[in-house]
Amino acid sequence: MKALIVALAVLTAPTDSLPDLSHPWSLKECTDWALEHNLSVAGQALTVENREIDKNTADMAWLPGVNASVGENWSFGRGLGGNNTYESGNSSSTSFSLGANMNLFDGLATPRRMQLAKLNLEAATADLEKARDDIRVQVAQAYVQILYNYEIRDVAQEQLTIDAQQVKRLEGLYASGKASAAEVSQQKASLAQSQVTLVQAENNVRSALLSLAQLLEIPSWEAFSVVRPAVSVGDLVLGNPDDVYADALGLRPEIQAEKLRLDGSLKQIQIAKAAYSPSLSLSAGMGTNYYTSFSTQGFWDQLSNNFSQYVGLSLSIPIFNKFSTRNQVRSARVQASSQELQLRRTQQTLYKEIQQAWNGAVAARAKWEASSIATDAAQDAFQLTQAKYENGKATITEFNEARNRLVKAQSDSVQATYEYLYQARLVEFYRGGELTL
């Protein structure tokens, strides 16, 4: 049932939204697709749209409100007639009116609400960029994991080839009486273990590809693959973490969002204080009436004779509202203090993330340098042991031990290479660089 639903969703999806899996994807293609199709990013984009609507509403608050009304009344018995005297009888009256009301002064609350709406929009936009940055990091991390698994699979494939060659060689030696059945069996066992290792490596590749495809919201991922770029870590330079943090404070969207919210909370205090000030409003309108009885005038004559206009000013002076305004100001100040703490927490989190990325890059570089030396040494040792084994001067056990040491050294080197590459690029990303390989 689940497979049917997925299939129907794919068939009914617009053609231009289907991914092209006919070629391996680069990191940039993966990132661009994720930014366009990720649901978290789309949800945050809707939040920005809502904040734009809120800002438009706040901007329009200066405009007057205009209302029209039509009323119909029926009177039975003694009532007020069209000539403004009370008479007995049944009557009805129709009224038409048009009125407008405009705020002239409200303690500057309206312009500050406009400023607050603008700050909220800018904060939401920064949140959107933070969501996009999070996706960029997640995609890069998943992409690097695939490249690492590719390399481990290549190492496993290479070792399988070596073991297969050794089995074939030993079978030939066994046929000529120069090798024992035990040696052949031991090497076949090593070959079988290498096959298991290769299968596991291939499964890890598929699992990593699936993780990235799910992050990209790609439903049918079986044909999905990524480009294997030529990577080099020898020229990567790490800056000082404090310098990186200083640059990040002025660039990172999560910091900008919290600063904007802090400015907004200060505006909220000013808006709350505006309730202490008098408010002045302007009103104007016009209307007319038509009576069906108690009048000898016709419809249009009544509308003309009863037509009236008015203009008025209303001044409201707050005197005592049970300390409501005072408590609103106090609450706004508490909220501002809370937002200031949130800004500090966000700054601390950013500093810790940069420290962790920088420390991880330093550790990965040290591991990469050590593993490179270890790999070269293990490669030389394996070649010597292989030559000795082929000349009968080393046992099959010594050969397999040397091979295993080489496999481990190669795996450690590959892991350190990609870990250092990712961590170093992440450090640069915090100071405004692109997440590239």
C-alpha positions, 0 to 999 in steps of 0.5 A: 500500500505504501509503495502504491501511494509513493508511485501515485505521488510520483506519477501525479507530480509535475514533470519539472519537479522530478529529479534527473538521475541520469547522471551523478550529482555534484554537491552543488546540485544536491544542495540546490535541490535540497534548498528548493524541495526541503519541507523545513525550508518551505515551512520557514518560507511560509513564515516569512510570507506571513510576516510580510502580511503582518508588516503590510497590516501594520503599515496600513494602520495609518489609513482611516477606517470607512464603513457604510451601513443601511438600516430598516426599522419598523414601529408599531403604535406611538412613535417618532415620525419624520417631522420629529413628532410622536404620532400613533400608527404603524411606520417604518424608516430606512437609514443610510450612513457612511462614516470614517474614523482615523487615528491621529495620535496614540502615543506613537504606538502605531509607528512603533508597531510598524517598526516592530513588524519590519523587525519581525520580518527581518528576523523571519528572513534570517531564520529562513537563511539559518534553515537554508544553512542547516540544510547546506551543512546536512547535505555536505555531511551526507555527501562526504559520508558517501564519498568516504563509503565509496573509498572504503568500498574501493579498498575492500574491492582491492583486497578482494582482488588480491585474495582472489589472486592468492587463492588462484596462485595457491591452487596452482601450487597445490596442484604441483605439490608445492602448497598444502591443502590447509594453506589453500583452505586458509586463503579461501577463508580470507577470500570469503571474509573479504567478500563479506567485507565488500558486501558490507561496504556496498551496503554502507554506500547504499545506506549513505545514498539513501540518507542523502536522497531522503534529505533531498526529498527524492522518492525513487533513489535507486538510480541516485549517485554522486560525483566523486571529486578529486579532493586535496587536504594538503593546502587547507589552512585553519584560522584561529577559532576566536577570529572565526567567531568574531567574523561569524558574529557579524555574518551568521543568520541565527545571531542576526535573527536574535538581535532583531528580536531583541530590538523588537522586544525593546519596541514592545516596551515603547508600545506598552508605554504608549498606553500612558499617553492620551489618544486623539482620533478624528471621525466624520460621516454623513447619513439620511433617512426615509420614512414610509408614514407620518410624512407627505414628502416623497422618497427623494425629497426625504433623502435630500431633506434628511441628509446630514453630515458630521465631523468630530474629534475625540480625545481619550485621557487615561487616568486609571486602568487598574495598573494594567498598563504598568504591568504590560510595561513590566511584562515587556521588560521581562520579555526583553531581558529574556530575549537578551539571554536568548541572544547570549545563549545563541552566541555561546552555542555558535562559539561552541560549534566553532570550537568543536569544528576547529578542534575536530579539524585540528585532530583530523589533520593530525590523524591524517598526517599520521595515517598517511605515514602509517599507510605508506609504511603498511604498503611497503611492509605488505609488498615486502611480505607479499614478495617473501610469501611468493618466494616461500620465505613467509607464511600465509598467516604473515601475509594475511596479517600484513594485508590486514594492517594495510587495509586498516591503515588505508581505511584510517587514512580515508576516514581522516582525509574526509573528516579533515576536509569536512571540518575544515570547510565547516570552519570556513563556512562559519566565517562566510565561505561556501561548503565545497569539496 
